Amino acid sequence: MQLTEVTNAATAKEFIQTNVIICGKLPNYIRPLDKDVIEVFDKEKNKAFRFGEATRWILKDNDGQLIGRIAAFTNKKYRNKGDEIPVGGIGFFDCINDQNAADMLFDVAKHWLITKGMQAMDGPINFGERDRWWGLVTEGFQSPLYCMNYNPPYYKDLFETYGFKLFFNQVCFGVDPKKKFSPKTLQRHAEVAKDPGYRAEHMIGNDIVKYATDFTTVYNKAWAGHGGLKEMKKEQSILLFKKLKPVMDKKVLWFVYYKEEPIAIFINLPDLNQWFRYLNGQFGLIDKLKFLWYKNTVACTKFTGLVFGIVPEFQGKGVDSYLIVEAGKVVETLPYTEYEMQWIGDFNPKMINVAENFGDTFRTRQLTTFRYQFDRTRPYQRHPIL
């Protein structure tokens, strides 16, 4: 077997191709857009390079066939609650079902991270934000959401046999958008609705600045500081909304106000992979036209949750039920038959509880973040509960 560091366009292309070769035969596989992976390793486009560095390798067998890949990275900003040692990351791992091959990949990443002063490695994670390419699929192998990792079940054995241990599980929840709400949810909605100070609305018109500003207000109060999430600036939110505008469905972008102050957000998108699956990873000019054609002619039957949040002073008052029932009145008129939320770490039982009480939810899939400590005698502990 031969390991090669990615140092040029040819090996970068093989790095992308390895995922297609190993996972492409899985029945529910959807090829990621090449650009979304390439941009992770582009110093001009990934601001994580301001705080760290990254490298990649591909693995070939003795016949020159691609059989694996891995990336490793350091990031000064990457820190989990309770960390007492510097931790690096690995990601974009793919490998045939061969422990020796997997060990070669894990070893080269580990040794590189040791030279950078790291004392442990988490993986598979992203070199950047946690909203994409984070975690190994360990339960629920249906088609992935946009920018979600996807892998065969045997990857878990490759990680654990090498010595990785569970750091935290990432739980995804789903809801049947056509199912009637439970009497309990409807009752809680009715109690909130009695107060004329409450108002729920989906995004209307094109005032992106207004909605992005309201989003920022709620997001920072509800989420900033939890599980490694940073405070967002209004300018960041405006850029995010502008970026999402071409694929938005305004009828699934919801806000709740109390006396005209924003207090809750429920931000969703169509499942973009239902359209990207036709593009075979490409997103050039012709592919963008193809995407627009599919978007306008193929009904998307699933929408996905990006962010759900309620400001602390309104939590526990039934606002969650008020919001989902108001949104549900509109969603039931739309073509969606499935809904899935982004993952919540099991170290955050408060938000798990919110999700479990979010209408009639069920668990759709689980991803797992593993950790490997280089000092094998050091006591190990999972991510602490928030």
VENRARA-V338791 format. One record per backbone hydrogen bond with DSSP energy under -0.5 kcal/mol. CO is the residue of the C=O (numbers start at 1). NH is the residue of the N-H. Records with the same first field share a line. If there is no record, write none. Layout:
CO->NH ; NH
This chain:
2->60
4->58
5->7
8->12
9->13
10->14
11->15
12->16
13->17
14->18
15->19
16->19 ; 20
17->21
18->22
19->23
20->24
23->26
26->29
33->36 ; 37
34->37 ; 38
35->39
37->40 ; 41
38->41
39->42
41->43
42->45 ; 46
45->47
46->49
47->50
48->51 ; 52
51->76
53->74
55->72
56->6
57->70
58->4
59->67 ; 68
60->2
61->64
65->61
67->96
68->59
69->94
70->57
71->91
72->55
73->89
74->53
75->78
77->79
80->83
81->384
86->119 ; 120
88->122
89->73
90->125
91->71
94->69
96->98
98->102
99->103
100->104
101->105
102->106
103->107
104->108
105->109
106->110
107->111
108->112
109->113
110->114
111->115
112->116
113->116 ; 118
114->117
119->374 ; 375
120->88
121->372
122->90
123->370
124->135
126->128
129->132
133->135
136->368
139->366
145->148
147->133
152->155
153->156
154->158
155->159
156->160
157->161
158->162
159->163 ; 164
165->371
167->383
168->369
169->171 ; 346
170->367
171->344
172->364 ; 365
173->341
174->362
175->177 ; 339
176->179
182->186
183->187
184->188
185->189
186->190
187->191
188->192
189->193
190->194
192->195
194->196
195->198
197->259
199->257
201->255
204->207
206->208
207->211
208->212
209->213
210->214
211->215
212->216
213->217
214->218
215->219
216->220
217->221
218->222
219->223 ; 224
223->226
225->227
226->229
229->225
233->237
234->238
235->239
236->240
237->241
238->242
239->243
240->244
241->245
244->247 ; 248
245->248
247->270
249->252
250->203 ; 253
252->254 ; 268
253->203
254->266
255->201
256->263 ; 264
257->199
258->261
261->258
263->311
264->256
265->309
266->254 ; 268
267->306 ; 307
269->304
270->272
271->274
272->275 ; 276
273->277
275->278
276->279 ; 281
279->282
281->34
284->288
285->289
286->290
287->291
288->292
289->293
290->294
291->295
292->296
293->297
294->298
297->299
299->301
301->337 ; 338
302->271
303->340
304->269
305->342
307->267
309->265
311->314
312->315
314->317 ; 319
318->322
319->323
320->324
321->325
322->326
323->327
324->328
325->329
326->330
327->330 ; 331
328->332
330->333
331->334
338->303
339->175
340->305
344->171
345->348
347->386
348->351 ; 352
349->353
350->354
351->355
352->356
353->357
355->358
357->359
359->361
362->174
365->172
366->138 ; 139
367->170
368->136 ; 370
369->167 ; 168
370->123
371->165
372->121
374->376
375->378
